[in-house]
Amino acid sequence: MDYAAIEKITEQVKSENKFVGQIKAEMGKVIIGQEALVDRIIIAFLCGGHILLEGVPGLAKTLAVRAFARAVDTAFSRIQFTPDLLPADLIGTRIYNPKDLDFFTRKGPIFTNILLADEVNRAPAKVQSALLQVMEERMVTIGDETYPLEAPFMVLATENPIEQEGTYPLPEAQLDRFMMKCLVEYPEAAEEKQILTRFGDIDVERMEKVVSPDVVAQKAPLLDSIYIDEKLIDYIVSVVNETRTPANEDLARYIDYGASPRASIALMKLSRGLAFVRGRGFVNPDDIKDIGIDVLRHRIILSYEAEADGLSSDDVVKMVFDSVEVP
């Protein structure tokens, strides 16, 4: 693709991504700080992916999701996952009506646009399996009937990194369905002061609905047209392949299992989404590196040696990017 064509795409992106700034401004009325989290929620929504949010309680994870759902004018449901949760509590069930002598379907809270699965790792395996089908196929089976979910559909799941009692580790297959895993950090001191100052005025219901899901869906062809050079595609493949068969001897000791091809697809789609948010019609290496840790941190399985050396998955992913030459 020549320079003039890339410039044309960039101009189109700049004219059509104004709603991103409007969403950020509207969410800024209730969310103080957490810019990276807000960016990633918007990017995942644009790319049609799900996010796993990890952070201690009280960091406004639920509030951020509610605020985003309000800004993009979509239906929102929140489910508190508990050890006694049943699949029927999530997807719905068939109920017998003695008056009609027949069964009818009562749909569960999964039938929404944005689903917040709070403390997702507290639910047992059967519930995780039900959620897995929904995330992958975007349809629900209740009895003998299969119901497609209304687009858009996005799962934002949270988990607490500290308290592990009464939790069930998420299956690797389910972790792989999350396009990103984002770590939600504590606010800075100045941001926390703002939180205290504005606490009484924070109300999601006061937010304006700045864009509709249909408008966002119309941006999909533009996202797919954002230019990504073949060298950058090779770079993505090399990064993901480095998690499987590392050339670096230390990495080989620290990684038991690497990322699947789903990681490569996510990295390409999300780097395009990040370029769109940043107002460019082309992807550069920084886009890939900036979003790469969120894509890979939950897709690699560390060895015992990595844990013994006190390394986190983020440390190992940074080693992966350091081991691959940037084009």
C-alpha positions in Angstrom: 0.0 0.0 0.0 1.4 3.4 -1.0 1.8 6.4 1.3 -1.2 8.3 -0.3 -3.5 5.4 0.5 -2.3 5.2 4.1 -2.8 9.0 4.5 -6.4 8.6 3.2 -7.1 5.9 5.8 -5.6 8.1 8.5 -7.8 11.0 7.5 -10.9 8.7 7.6 -9.9 7.4 11.0 -9.5 10.9 12.4 -12.9 11.9 11.1 -14.7 8.8 12.4 -13.0 8.2 15.8 -14.4 11.3 17.5 -16.8 9.2 19.5 -13.8 7.7 21.3 -13.0 11.0 22.9 -16.7 11.6 23.7 -16.9 8.2 25.5 -13.7 9.0 27.5 -15.0 12.4 28.4 -18.4 11.0 29.6 -16.7 8.2 31.6 -14.4 10.8 33.1 -17.4 12.2 34.9 -17.5 9.1 37.1 -14.2 7.4 36.6 -11.1 9.3 37.9 -7.8 8.0 36.4 -7.7 4.4 35.0 -7.0 5.8 31.5 -5.4 2.5 30.4 -8.5 0.5 31.6 -10.9 2.8 29.8 -8.8 2.6 26.6 -8.8 -1.2 26.7 -12.5 -1.5 27.3 -13.2 0.7 24.2 -10.7 -1.1 22.1 -12.0 -4.6 23.0 -15.6 -3.4 22.3 -14.5 -2.2 18.9 -12.8 -5.5 18.2 -15.6 -7.7 19.5 -13.5 -9.2 22.3 -13.9 -10.1 26.0 -11.7 -8.8 28.9 -10.6 -10.3 32.2 -10.0 -7.6 34.8 -7.8 -8.5 37.8 -7.6 -6.1 40.8 -8.4 -5.9 44.5 -11.9 -4.7 45.5 -12.7 -1.0 45.5 -10.9 0.0 42.3 -14.0 1.0 40.4 -14.0 -2.0 38.0 -17.8 -2.4 38.2 -18.4 1.3 38.0 -16.2 1.5 34.9 -18.1 -1.2 33.1 -21.5 0.4 34.1 -20.3 3.8 32.9 -19.1 2.4 29.6 -22.4 0.6 29.0 -24.2 3.9 29.7 -22.0 5.8 27.3 -22.5 3.4 24.4 -26.3 3.0 25.2 -26.3 -0.8 25.6 -28.1 -3.2 27.9 -26.0 -4.1 31.0 -26.2 -7.1 33.4 -24.1 -7.9 36.4 -23.9 -11.4 37.9 -22.2 -12.1 41.2 -20.5 -15.5 40.7 -20.6 -17.7 43.8 -19.8 -21.3 44.6 -23.5 -22.3 44.6 -24.3 -20.6 41.2 -25.9 -22.9 38.7 -25.8 -22.7 34.9 -29.5 -22.0 34.9 -28.9 -18.9 37.0 -26.7 -17.6 34.2 -28.4 -18.7 31.0 -32.0 -19.4 32.0 -34.1 -22.5 32.2 -37.3 -24.2 31.0 -40.2 -23.8 33.4 -43.5 -25.8 33.4 -46.7 -23.7 33.2 -49.5 -25.9 34.6 -52.1 -23.5 33.2 -51.0 -24.2 29.6 -49.8 -27.7 30.4 -46.5 -26.8 28.6 -43.0 -25.5 29.2 -41.8 -22.0 28.5 -38.3 -20.5 28.5 -37.2 -18.0 31.0 -34.0 -16.3 29.8 -31.2 -15.6 32.2 -29.2 -12.4 32.7 -26.7 -13.6 30.0 -29.1 -12.1 27.4 -27.7 -8.6 27.4 -25.1 -6.6 25.5 -22.5 -6.1 28.2 -22.2 -8.7 30.9 -20.1 -8.1 34.1 -19.2 -11.5 35.6 -18.1 -10.4 39.1 -15.5 -12.7 40.8 -15.8 -15.1 37.9 -13.4 -17.6 39.5 -15.8 -18.3 42.4 -18.2 -20.3 40.2 -17.9 -24.1 39.7 -16.9 -25.9 36.5 -20.4 -26.3 35.1 -21.1 -22.6 35.2 -17.7 -21.9 33.6 -18.6 -24.3 30.8 -21.8 -22.5 30.2 -20.1 -19.2 30.1 -17.4 -20.6 27.7 -20.0 -21.5 25.1 -21.6 -18.1 25.3 -18.2 -16.3 24.9 -17.1 -18.4 22.0 -20.3 -19.0 20.0 -22.4 -16.0 21.2 -25.4 -18.3 21.5 -27.1 -20.1 24.4 -28.6 -23.6 24.5 -31.6 -24.0 26.9 -33.2 -27.4 26.7 -33.5 -28.3 23.0 -33.5 -24.7 21.8 -30.5 -22.6 20.8 -30.8 -18.8 21.1 -28.4 -16.4 19.4 -27.4 -13.4 21.5 -28.1 -9.9 20.3 -25.0 -8.1 19.0 -22.9 -6.5 20.4 -22.1 -9.0 23.2 -19.1 -8.5 25.5 -18.1 -10.2 28.7 -16.0 -8.3 31.3 -15.1 -10.7 34.1 -13.4 -9.7 37.3 -11.2 -11.7 39.7 -9.6 -10.8 43.0 -5.8 -11.6 43.0 -5.5 -11.8 46.8 -8.3 -14.0 48.2 -8.1 -17.5 46.8 -10.2 -19.4 49.3 -13.4 -20.7 47.8 -12.2 -20.1 44.2 -11.9 -22.3 41.2 -9.0 -21.7 38.8 -10.3 -20.7 35.3 -9.7 -23.4 32.7 -7.0 -22.6 30.1 -9.6 -22.9 27.3 -11.7 -20.2 28.9 -8.7 -17.9 29.7 -7.8 -18.1 26.0 -11.3 -16.8 25.1 -10.5 -13.5 26.8 -8.9 -11.2 24.3 -7.1 -9.4 27.0 -6.4 -9.7 30.7 -6.0 -6.2 32.3 -4.5 -5.4 35.7 -6.4 -2.7 37.5 -3.9 -0.7 39.7 -4.4 1.6 42.7 -5.0 5.2 41.9 -2.3 7.8 42.3 -2.5 10.1 45.4 -3.7 13.1 43.4 -6.4 10.9 41.7 -7.5 9.5 45.1 -7.9 13.1 46.4 -10.1 13.8 43.4 -12.2 10.7 44.2 -12.8 12.0 47.7 -13.6 15.5 46.5 -16.1 14.4 43.9 -17.5 11.4 45.7 -21.0 12.8 46.3 -21.4 13.9 42.6 -20.5 10.5 41.0 -23.7 9.2 39.4 -23.8 7.0 36.3 -27.4 8.0 35.6 -26.3 11.6 34.9 -24.0 10.4 32.1 -25.1 11.1 28.5 -25.4 8.4 25.9 -22.9 9.6 23.3 -22.9 6.8 20.7 -25.1 3.8 19.7 -23.8 0.2 19.2 -24.9 0.4 15.6 -22.5 3.3 15.0 -19.7 1.4 16.6 -20.5 -1.7 14.5 -20.2 0.4 11.4 -16.6 1.1 12.2 -15.6 -2.6 11.7 -14.7 -2.3 8.0 -12.6 0.8 8.7 -10.7 -1.1 11.5 -10.0 -4.0 9.1 -8.6 -1.5 6.5 -6.1 0.0 8.9 -2.7 -0.8 7.3 -0.4 -3.3 9.0 2.9 -4.0 7.2 3.9 -7.5 6.4 7.0 -7.1 8.6 4.8 -6.2 11.5 2.7 -9.4 10.9 5.9 -11.3 10.9 6.8 -9.5 14.1 3.5 -10.6 15.8 4.1 -14.2 14.6 7.7 -14.1 16.0 6.6 -12.8 19.4 3.9 -15.4 19.8 6.2 -18.2 18.5 8.9 -17.0 21.1 6.5 -18.1 23.8 6.3 -21.6 22.4 9.9 -22.3 21.2 12.0 -19.6 22.8 15.4 -18.9 21.3 16.4 -17.3 24.6 17.6 -20.1 27.0 16.2 -18.3 30.1 12.7 -18.1 28.5 12.9 -21.8 27.6 13.3 -22.5 31.3 10.6 -20.2 32.4 7.7 -21.1 30.0 6.0 -24.5 30.1 3.4 -23.7 27.5 3.1 -20.8 25.1 0.3 -18.9 23.5 -2.1 -20.2 20.9 -2.8 -18.8 17.4 -5.7 -17.0 19.0 -3.1 -14.8 20.6 -1.7 -13.8 17.2 -5.2 -12.9 15.9 -6.0 -10.9 19.0 -2.6 -9.1 18.8 -3.3 -8.1 15.2 -6.9 -7.0 15.8 -6.1 -5.1 19.0 -3.1 -3.3 17.6 -5.4 -2.1 14.8 -7.9 -1.0 17.4 -5.3 0.9 19.3 -4.1 2.6 16.2 -7.8 3.6 15.5 -8.1 5.0 19.1 -4.9 6.9 18.6 -6.1 8.4 15.3 -3.9 6.6 12.8 -4.6 4.6 9.7 -1.6 2.3 10.2 -0.1 0.1 12.9 3.4 0.8 14.3 5.6 -1.5 16.5 4.7 0.5 19.6 1.0 -0.4 19.2 1.9 -4.1 19.3 4.2 -3.7 22.2 1.8 -1.5 24.2 -1.1 -4.0 23.9 1.0 -7.1 23.9 1.3 -7.7 27.6 -2.5 -7.6 28.0 -2.8 -10.1 25.2 -0.2 -12.6 26.4 0.0 -12.4 30.2 -2.9 -15.0 30.7 -1.9 -17.2 27.8 1.4 -18.5 28.9 1.9 -21.1 31.6 5.0 -20.4 33.7 7.3 -23.2 34.9 8.2 -24.0 38.5 11.6 -22.3 37.9 9.9 -19.0 37.0 7.9 -19.1 40.2 10.9 -20.1 42.2 12.8 -17.1 40.8 9.9 -14.8 41.7 9.0 -13.9 38.1 5.4 -13.0 37.1 3.9 -13.6 33.7 4.4 -9.9 33.0 8.1 -10.2 33.6 8.3 -13.2 31.2 6.2 -11.5 28.5 8.6 -8.5 28.7 11.5 -10.9 28.2 9.7 -12.3 25.2 9.4 -8.8 23.6 13.0 -8.1 24.5 14.1 -11.3 22.7 12.4 -10.5 19.4 14.0 -7.9 17.1 11.6 -5.0 16.3 11.3 -4.4 12.5 
